[in-house]
Amino acid sequence: MKKMLMNFSIAIFLLISADSFSAISQSASKKIGPETKKEVTSKLSPDEIKNREMVTIMYAKAELKKEDLAKLKSETLKMGPKAVPGLIEVMKNGKYPDKNRWVATFLLGRIMGQKAAPFVSKFILHPHWVMRMASLKTLLALKQDSYKGLYAMALKDESFIVRFQALENISKLKINNMGPHVWAMLYDKRNYYQNKKGNKRSNIIKSIVHTVGDLKFKDASAPLYKMIQKDKYDDIFEDVDYALAQITGKLSPSGSKSVKRNFWNRMALASTVI
């Protein structure tokens, strides 16, 4: 009974924190800051304040080695729900090392499970890319497929690796109606890099095409039919072939690119409405 009451009080604390974050994000675009110490303390019992201080001291240490991080995780998990207020403080306060804030985010998800998702999702709007990344990673671990609007925003994030992680979330969680947002990434110049010959496709482009196939985004079939016929897309030929197979449910025959191109050309013609 005592454990049940503790979990209930922590869940309420998470909801209050999530609401405060939501209000902040609405009033100041992409600016998420910690509540004042007085505001947070007023919501906690003396024991909870003591536990929070214990956690924040643990997470204040910089440049932790692998074995130190393992110990930090172990001690946090032993505390269970008692660690939650301290983990939230670490996540929200920029004075803690980035790596430790990352660990705090992930462990909050481990301890609270699905209840942590609404609070963790707010960090997709955090000004620091490390926290946006940590949020996405944690939501993926929690198998959260309902934050489509936030995932769509993350696909356009200024950070390349955040965009990549958002794409991975959508792909692994199979959020099928995100196809248009994923396809739009092909037109984002930040997903390419410059060389002497002009724009060069980065590795994320392969993942975008793969994901479009996994999501069975049918509107992409017509442009993919055209892409696979052109030599300039040879570097992603296998990815386009894969995507078309997933969308159409048809496998191209084994053989050369020419054989496969002939097959997809026939499929394109058969799908044309006269």
Secondary structure, 3 states (H helix, E strand, C coil): CHHHHHHHHHHHHHHHHHHHHHHHHHHCCCCCCCCCHHHHHCCCCHHHHHHHHHHHHHHCCCCCCHHHHHHHHHHHHHHHHHHHHHHHHHHHCCCCCHHHHHHHHHHHHHHHHHHHHHHHHHHHHCCCHHHHHHHHHHHHHCCCCCCHHHHHHHCCCCCHHHHHHHHHHHHHHCCHHHHHHHHHHHHCHHHEEEECCEEEECHHHHHHHHHHHHCCCHHHHHHHHHHCCCHHHHHHHHHHHHHHHHHHCCCCCCCCHHHHHHHHHHHHHHHCCC
